[in-house]
Amino acid sequence: MVATAKLEKTFPVFDADSHVLEPQSLWTEHLEPEYRILARSWFWYEDGEFGPHTILNGKAAPELPTANIPRHAVWHPGMTDEDMGGLDPKERHPVNPGASDPRARLQDMDAMGVDQALLFPTIFAEYFPLMTNPDVAHALARAYNDWIMDFSKAAPERLIPLAVLPMQDVTFAVQELRRVAANGFRAATIRPVYSGGHYPSDRYYHPLWEALERTGVAACIHPSTGPATPEMDSNSGFVERVSANLDLGHPVAEFVAPAMDNATLLVGMMFDGLLERFPGLKLQFAHSGTPWLHTALDKAEGYLWVTEQEEPVSLDPAAVFHNRATLVTFSSGDGTIRRLSSLFERTGAWGSRYPNHDTLTASQAIADLRRGGVPEPTIEMLMGGNLGRVLGVETLSKQR
């Protein structure tokens, strides 16, 4: 999609899916000194002379697709699809400073027409959930959360941090959740993968879901389909082998695995009755668009009717999803949102994916929704009102 001219807006825009790129200082300064040597064996990241290098569970981990073009953090305002496609893969291109520098990020947000942004991790989204040492994971979670809290202090009303939780051990996860909630965090991110041998919808994690409900911290589900993804946790490895003969020149898992991973967790929650058990739980599914949602809800309903459950579970998953504080993010140009906006008017939330290579701006999303005839009050909710309501964050009304 080609970038559009900046549009006038009379409402705030709250980005529901943007990312930071963690700096080396997170490990060398924010991590408690007694854990730094241990972290070098369990999870350590640095970007050196010859590119990024990551250690995970005692081994060199496959790197994110950063060979010269760091697609996870290369986009900057004004960059079009043609610009991205024209990058010379033989040359090493720098990451966008706004990925790690809050003041540079605020300038990018102004250029994008974004008033506020929810900040997801990048390196900690890909590798951290796969660590196998719970104690070191707990220490690294504290380090990340302290760093992102400092990052957000540059403009606390605009930069909204997401906490990471050490899902390797539910006791540690609950302890860290309580700590960040006391420090003012409104949301935490959870990847839909096995961690420590447990899947997020397992009853093992019920104490965590209960704590999320009790503290009012929203659980923001965000998949990752990068190179470190194990096949048992995601469809990515399988998908890539099946599609190897297609010769597309691009990883296929990035197209399909986010929707698969989010759908798998949502269906698991529905069959467990997790959303009914914790009716006050705030929930967001990010980075997978909206088309998958109602297929998953429809299939869940069909099988719930014919499957015996251990406990009473709603036979109307769509009603459970839409009639509570639950969100699903969409990107600019999402045809499902444009055509079914009335269905998503309280559950849709726009996300830019900044600074990923496929970032799209608020102006592009607003223009697309207006072309589809979506009412202006609904656009206002989709572009930030819903996210502010669910997180309990007052949206800004400044023109940017």
C-alpha positions as a printed NumPy array, in Angstrom:
array([[  0.   ,   0.   ,   0.   ],
       [  1.356,   3.414,  -0.945],
       [  1.522,   6.04 ,   1.778],
       [ -1.338,   8.544,   1.709],
       [ -1.336,  12.233,   2.517],
       [ -1.924,  13.22 ,   6.112],
       [ -5.635,  13.356,   6.902],
       [ -7.422,  15.74 ,   9.19 ],
       [ -8.878,  14.022,  12.235],
       [-10.994,  15.227,  15.11 ],
       [-10.276,  12.284,  17.4  ],
       [ -7.218,  10.744,  19.08 ],
       [ -5.366,   7.769,  17.575],
       [ -4.081,   5.068,  19.942],
       [ -1.816,   2.487,  18.239],
       [ -2.631,  -0.997,  19.564],
       [  0.35 ,  -2.837,  18.022],
       [  3.721,  -1.124,  17.899],
       [  7.145,  -2.41 ,  18.91 ],
       [ 10.406,  -1.437,  20.549],
       [ 13.824,  -2.938,  19.849],
       [ 15.609,  -3.808,  23.072],
       [ 19.101,  -2.285,  23.467],
       [ 22.241,  -3.973,  24.791],
       [ 21.964,  -1.86 ,  27.962],
       [ 18.971,  -3.923,  29.043],
       [ 21.338,  -6.831,  29.732],
       [ 24.356,  -4.828,  30.868],
       [ 22.655,  -2.167,  33.003],
       [ 19.035,  -3.011,  33.858],
       [ 19.641,  -6.692,  34.591],
       [ 20.689,  -7.238,  38.213],
       [ 24.514,  -7.736,  38.348],
       [ 24.315, -11.167,  39.961],
       [ 22.371, -12.483,  36.946],
       [ 24.526, -11.091,  34.125],
       [ 26.892, -14.062,  33.869],
       [ 23.968, -16.502,  34.058],
       [ 22.097, -14.57 ,  31.378],
       [ 25.033, -15.002,  28.986],
       [ 24.252, -18.721,  28.972],
       [ 20.455, -18.609,  29.075],
       [ 19.39 , -15.541,  27.074],
       [ 21.789, -12.878,  25.832],
       [ 21.514, -10.525,  22.871],
       [ 23.958,  -8.089,  21.317],
       [ 24.342,  -6.394,  17.95 ],
       [ 28.017,  -6.456,  17.106],
       [ 30.32 ,  -5.701,  14.211],
       [ 29.011,  -8.566,  12.109],
       [ 25.354,  -8.262,  13.047],
       [ 23.101,  -9.522,  15.859],
       [ 24.091, -12.5  ,  17.985],
       [ 21.733, -14.275,  20.375],
       [ 22.353, -17.028,  22.923],
       [ 19.312, -19.03 ,  24.041],
       [ 19.475, -21.939,  26.493],
       [ 23.213, -22.375,  26.053],
       [ 23.239, -22.349,  22.257],
       [ 23.472, -19.81 ,  19.474],
       [ 19.911, -19.065,  18.435],
       [ 18.735, -18.506,  14.868],
       [ 18.651, -14.777,  14.264],
       [ 15.736, -12.623,  13.211],
       [ 15.758, -11.898,   9.454],
       [ 18.279,  -9.08 ,   9.803],
       [ 20.766,  -9.942,   7.078],
       [ 21.522,  -6.356,   5.994],
       [ 17.816,  -5.376,   6.008],
       [ 16.463,  -5.494,   9.599],
       [ 12.819,  -5.964,   8.636],
       [ 11.667,  -5.901,  12.268],
       [ 12.873,  -2.303,  12.753],
       [ 13.726,  -0.696,   9.415],
       [ 10.577,   1.307,   8.583],
       [ 10.383,   5.048,   9.145],
       [  7.688,   7.631,   8.325],
       [  7.448,   8.463,   4.654],
       [  8.728,   5.055,   3.573],
       [  6.57 ,   3.393,   0.885],
       [  6.345,  -0.193,  -0.311],
       [  8.481,   0.843,  -3.287],
       [ 11.112,   2.257,  -0.95 ],
       [ 11.165,  -0.941,   1.08 ],
       [ 11.393,  -3.128,  -2.003],
       [ 14.179,  -0.969,  -3.361],
       [ 16.536,  -1.505,  -0.404],
       [ 19.762,  -3.094,  -1.604],
       [ 20.158,  -6.42 ,   0.264],
       [ 23.913,  -6.272,  -0.377],
       [ 24.231,  -3.225,   1.872],
       [ 23.694,  -3.169,   5.625],
       [ 20.821,  -0.842,   6.506],
       [ 20.455,   0.74 ,   9.955],
       [ 17.479,   0.249,  12.243],
       [ 15.112,   3.142,  12.779],
       [ 16.302,   5.094,  15.867],
       [ 12.675,   5.331,  17.012],
       [ 12.749,   1.615,  17.786],
       [ 14.986,   2.186,  20.829],
       [ 15.06 ,   5.952,  21.416],
       [ 11.811,   7.312,  22.907],
       [ 12.357,  10.876,  21.679],
       [ 12.953,   9.734,  18.107],
       [  9.888,   7.554,  18.455],
       [  7.692,  10.471,  19.51 ],
       [  8.749,  12.336,  16.379],
       [  7.796,   9.31 ,  14.259],
       [  4.438,   9.058,  16.018],
       [  3.724,  12.705,  15.221],
       [  4.558,  12.082,  11.56 ],
       [  2.286,   9.01 ,  11.529],
       [ -0.679,  10.794,  13.124],
       [ -0.412,   8.649,  16.266],
       [ -1.166,  10.248,  19.637],
       [ -0.478,   7.223,  21.863],
       [  1.116,   3.811,  21.356],
       [  1.045,   0.471,  23.151],
       [  4.633,  -0.829,  23.177],
       [  5.291,  -4.527,  22.494],
       [  8.759,  -6.129,  22.689],
       [ 10.695,  -7.557,  19.744],
       [ 13.676,  -9.597,  20.978],
       [ 11.772, -10.525,  24.134],
       [  8.773, -11.587,  22.031],
       [ 10.838, -13.942,  19.9  ],
       [ 13.258, -15.555,  22.352],
       [ 12.311, -14.871,  25.959],
       [  9.248, -17.19 ,  26.159],
       [ 11.444, -20.113,  25.028],
       [ 13.94 , -19.84 ,  27.91 ],
       [ 14.026, -22.905,  30.143],
       [ 15.557, -21.434,  33.322],
       [ 12.68 , -19.96 ,  35.391],
       [ 14.877, -18.038,  37.838],
       [ 16.898, -16.263,  35.138],
       [ 13.67 , -15.629,  33.216],
       [ 12.234, -13.935,  36.297],
       [ 15.307, -11.685,  36.562],
       [ 15.225, -10.824,  32.853],
       [ 11.514, -10.001,  33.064],
       [ 12.29 ,  -7.538,  35.843],
       [ 15.089,  -6.026,  33.74 ],
       [ 12.901,  -5.653,  30.651],
       [ 10.012,  -4.152,  32.581],
       [ 12.295,  -1.667,  34.326],
       [ 13.789,  -0.671,  30.948],
       [ 10.449,  -0.217,  29.173],
       [  9.155,   1.757,  32.159],
       [ 12.148,   4.104,  31.85 ],
       [ 11.584,   4.303,  28.064],
       [  7.962,   5.352,  28.595],
       [  8.854,   8.09 ,  31.083],
       [  9.832,  10.288,  28.116],
       [  6.086,  10.84 ,  27.592],
       [  4.032,   8.682,  29.979],
       [  0.727,   9.93 ,  28.615],
       [  1.718,   8.86 ,  25.065],
       [  3.993,   5.822,  25.482],
       [  2.093,   2.975,  27.158],
       [  4.383,   0.1  ,  28.218],
       [  3.553,  -3.59 ,  28.059],
       [  5.128,  -5.836,  30.684],
       [  6.639,  -9.231,  29.907],
       [  5.936, -12.052,  32.355],
       [  8.15 , -15.058,  33.189],
       [  5.647, -17.666,  32.032],
       [  8.241, -20.383,  32.725],
       [  6.848, -20.509,  36.29 ],
       [  3.358, -19.358,  37.24 ],
       [  4.453, -18.243,  40.717],
       [  7.134, -15.978,  39.245],
       [  4.674, -14.721,  36.611],
       [  2.145, -13.707,  39.261],
       [  4.847, -12.068,  41.385],
       [  6.086,  -9.966,  38.468],
       [  2.542,  -9.094,  37.433],
       [  1.809,  -7.733,  40.898],
       [  5.053,  -5.737,  40.836],
       [  4.382,  -4.084,  37.479],
       [  0.734,  -3.45 ,  38.344],
       [  1.912,  -1.596,  41.457],
       [  4.191,   0.451,  39.171],
       [  1.261,   1.514,  36.987],
       [  1.422,  -0.919,  34.048],
       [ -1.95 ,  -1.33 ,  32.321],
       [ -1.085,  -4.336,  30.153],
       [  1.184,  -7.373,  29.833],
       [  2.043,  -9.374,  26.738],
       [  1.708, -13.154,  26.48 ],
       [  2.879, -15.179,  23.491],
       [  0.603, -18.085,  22.469],
       [  3.253, -20.79 ,  22.844],
       [  4.29 , -23.447,  25.324],
       [  6.548, -22.068,  28.052],
       [  7.981, -24.298,  30.736],
       [  5.922, -27.147,  29.287],
       [  2.587, -25.356,  29.719],
       [  0.272, -23.658,  27.225],
       [ -1.361, -20.351,  28.289],
       [ -4.856, -21.861,  28.407],
       [ -3.722, -24.737,  30.676],
       [ -5.223, -24.731,  34.158],
       [ -1.682, -24.4  ,  35.446],
       [ -1.996, -20.707,  34.591],
       [ -5.374, -20.094,  36.245],
       [ -3.672, -18.227,  39.147],
       [ -2.155, -15.854,  36.588],
       [ -5.448, -15.205,  34.782],
       [ -7.083, -14.61 ,  38.151],
       [ -4.322, -12.138,  39.074],
       [ -4.717, -10.352,  35.737],
       [ -8.436, -10.013,  36.402],
       [ -7.859,  -8.846,  39.984],
       [ -5.244,  -6.215,  39.053],
       [ -7.097,  -5.009,  35.948],
       [ -3.966,  -5.511,  33.818],
       [ -4.934,  -6.464,  30.252],
       [ -3.458,  -9.63 ,  28.721],
       [ -2.258,  -8.759,  25.201],
       [ -1.712, -11.913,  23.159],
       [  0.933, -11.463,  20.456],
       [  2.352, -14.295,  18.294],
       [  5.841, -14.457,  16.842],
       [  6.816, -16.49 ,  13.82 ],
       [ 10.542, -15.846,  13.777],
       [ 13.407, -18.313,  13.298],
       [ 13.587, -19.446,  16.926],
       [  9.996, -20.692,  16.933],
       [  9.869, -24.435,  17.769],
       [  7.51 , -26.47 ,  15.658],
       [  5.546, -27.833,  18.617],
       [  4.677, -24.265,  19.589],
       [  3.747, -22.843,  16.21 ],
       [  2.915, -23.806,  12.667],
       [  5.893, -21.964,  11.237],
       [  8.404, -24.813,  10.77 ],
       [  5.798, -27.095,   9.272],
       [  4.424, -24.38 ,   6.986],
       [  7.851, -23.495,   5.641],
       [  8.656, -27.115,   4.713],
       [  5.295, -27.627,   3.016],
       [  5.752, -24.438,   0.988],
       [  9.444, -24.977,   0.166],
       [  8.694, -25.867,  -3.457],
       [  6.65 , -22.724,  -4.063],
       [  9.824, -20.634,  -4.449],
       [  8.162, -17.448,  -3.231],
       [ 11.326, -15.814,  -2.001],
       [  9.688, -14.934,   1.318],
       [  8.855, -16.902,   4.485],
       [  5.275, -18.159,   4.277],
       [  4.788, -18.623,   8.017],
       [  4.68 , -14.856,   8.51 ],
       [  1.465, -14.836,   6.451],
       [ -0.443, -17.582,   8.21 ],
       [  1.074, -18.553,  11.566],
       [ -0.01 , -15.435,  13.541],
       [ -3.665, -16.191,  12.843],
       [ -3.126, -19.896,  13.554],
       [ -1.395, -19.238,  16.861],
       [ -3.948, -16.714,  18.103],
       [ -6.85 , -18.906,  16.98 ],
       [ -5.36 , -21.93 ,  18.761],
       [ -5.137, -20.07 ,  22.06 ],
       [ -8.605, -18.536,  21.754],
       [-10.175, -21.928,  21.042],
       [ -8.281, -23.386,  24.009],
       [ -9.693, -20.631,  26.198],
       [-13.199, -21.271,  24.916],
       [-13.051, -25.011,  25.596],
       [-11.612, -24.401,  29.054],
       [-14.328, -21.837,  29.841],
       [-11.545, -19.461,  30.836],
       [-13.366, -16.311,  29.751],
       [-16.478, -17.304,  31.69 ],
       [-14.402, -18.222,  34.734],
       [-12.721, -14.793,  34.73 ],
       [-15.401, -12.437,  33.401],
       [-13.45 ,  -9.316,  34.362],
       [-10.341, -10.351,  32.423],
       [ -9.261,  -7.82 ,  29.787],
       [ -7.935,  -9.457,  26.634],
       [ -6.422,  -8.386,  23.303],
       [ -5.306, -10.51 ,  20.338],
       [ -2.691,  -8.652,  18.282],
       [ -0.774,  -8.91 ,  14.999],
       [ -3.04 , -11.375,  13.233],
       [ -5.768,  -9.245,  11.676],
       [ -9.466, -10.043,  12.033],
       [-10.476, -12.579,   9.326],
       [ -9.501, -15.586,  11.482],
       [-11.588, -14.567,  14.489],
       [-15.064, -15.596,  13.454],
       [-13.91 , -18.779,  11.766],
       [-12.334, -19.782,  15.086],
       [-15.405, -18.755,  17.075],
       [-17.728, -20.574,  14.667],
       [-15.682, -23.793,  14.772],
       [-15.444, -23.599,  18.548],
       [-19.224, -23.296,  18.802],
       [-19.795, -26.257,  16.49 ],
       [-17.535, -28.567,  18.477],
       [-18.641, -27.311,  21.882],
       [-22.177, -28.458,  21.031],
       [-21.023, -32.025,  20.4  ],
       [-18.242, -32.333,  23.002],
       [-18.816, -33.17 ,  26.637],
       [-17.183, -30.598,  28.929],
       [-15.943, -31.103,  32.476],
       [-17.49 , -27.79 ,  33.563],
       [-20.303, -25.625,  32.132],
       [-19.031, -23.697,  29.104],
       [-20.922, -21.188,  26.979],
       [-22.176, -22.59 ,  23.683],
       [-22.081, -19.1  ,  22.133],
       [-18.358, -18.204,  21.966],
       [-19.009, -15.167,  19.741],
       [-21.222, -13.608,  22.403],
       [-18.624, -14.366,  25.077],
       [-15.931, -12.659,  23.002],
       [-17.814,  -9.568,  21.888],
       [-19.772,  -8.839,  25.072],
       [-16.786,  -8.197,  27.31 ],
       [-13.539,  -6.176,  27.446],
       [-11.924,  -8.022,  24.541],
       [-10.097,  -6.624,  21.5  ],
       [ -8.622,  -7.836,  18.23 ],
       [ -6.198,  -5.627,  16.328],
       [ -6.334,  -4.854,  12.631],
       [ -3.957,  -3.151,  10.232],
       [ -4.704,  -0.559,   7.578],
       [ -6.591,  -2.076,   4.657],
       [ -8.254,  -4.892,   6.659],
       [-11.275,  -5.671,   4.493],
       [-13.107,  -7.538,   7.239],
       [-13.164,  -4.431,   9.456],
       [-14.214,  -2.246,   6.537],
       [-17.122,  -4.505,   5.552],
       [-18.217,  -5.628,   9.042],
       [-17.441,  -2.539,  11.071],
       [-20.681,  -2.781,  13.056],
       [-19.577,  -6.182,  14.36 ],
       [-16.203,  -4.844,  15.507],
       [-17.263,  -1.388,  16.667],
       [-16.458,  -2.289,  20.306],
       [-13.781,  -4.952,  19.798],
       [-11.62 ,  -3.643,  16.931],
       [ -8.368,  -1.756,  17.587],
       [ -6.028,  -0.419,  14.906],
       [ -2.311,  -1.273,  15.075],
       [  0.516,   0.043,  12.906],
       [  3.131,  -2.724,  13.499],
       [  5.756,   0.058,  13.684],
       [  8.691,  -0.187,  12.971],
       [  8.298,  -3.517,  11.135],
       [  8.795,  -3.488,   7.372],
       [  5.015,  -3.713,   6.829],
       [  4.142,  -0.687,   8.983],
       [  1.117,   1.325,   7.849],
       [  0.022,   4.721,   9.123],
       [ -3.085,   5.993,  10.873],
       [ -3.875,   8.15 ,   7.847],
       [ -3.955,   5.067,   5.641],
       [ -6.315,   3.276,   8.034],
       [ -8.674,   6.244,   8.38 ],
       [ -8.779,   6.771,   4.624],
       [ -9.561,   3.097,   4.043],
       [-12.349,   3.051,   6.629],
       [-13.886,   6.212,   5.212],
       [-13.794,   4.79 ,   1.687],
       [-15.719,   1.816,   3.048],
       [-18.431,   4.07 ,   4.432],
       [-17.69 ,   3.316,   8.083],
       [-19.437,   5.901,  10.296],
       [-17.121,   8.489,  11.841],
       [-18.044,   7.591,  15.474],
       [-17.13 ,   3.955,  14.731],
       [-13.834,   5.014,  13.161],
       [-13.05 ,   6.946,  16.332],
       [-13.588,   3.826,  18.44 ],
       [-11.596,   1.607,  16.081],
       [ -8.675,   4.038,  15.929],
       [ -8.204,   4.362,  19.657],
       [-11.38 ,   4.665,  21.673],
       [-11.762,   0.932,  22.212],
       [ -8.158,   0.469,  23.308],
       [ -8.324,   3.388,  25.72 ],
       [-11.545,   2.043,  27.233],
       [-10.234,  -1.499,  27.737],
       [ -6.884,  -0.381,  29.169],
       [ -8.424,   2.344,  31.283],
       [ -6.128,   4.912,  29.643],
       [ -7.447,   8.37 ,  28.888],
       [ -6.979,   9.029,  25.179],
       [ -5.417,  12.293,  24.062],
       [ -7.318,  14.788,  21.975],
       [ -4.326,  16.625,  20.53 ],
       [ -4.092,  17.154,  16.79 ],
       [ -0.89 ,  15.613,  15.409]])
